[in-house]
């Protein structure tokens, strides 16, 4: 069950990412539709929700597609910059960390290093 109960490893998640990038799982058109903002998320700046993905359109940054999750003490953050072919993941066996703050720090490093 993927809704609130997905257990995976970094290696398996990377296989999933490659399948998404290569349009093995879904077509390019369906992926574009899923990554198109549908609902504005008022309490998360610059963020909307598509079909299963958050879409962040922060000024000065390329569009980021991301998803979060937690279950039974585990926590994940999957941040993707599709146009730059960048994926970063946080997997934790604690659910008391601020993954969004950590993601902002990673984004700042990526920008500083010229990758975004």
Secondary structure, DSSP 8 states (H G I E B T S, - for coil): --TTT----HHHHHHHHHHHHTTSSS-HHHHHHHTS--EE-TTSTTEEE-SS-EEE--TTS--EEEEEEEETTEEEEEEEEGGGTEEEEEEES-S-S-HHHHHHHHHHHHHHTT--
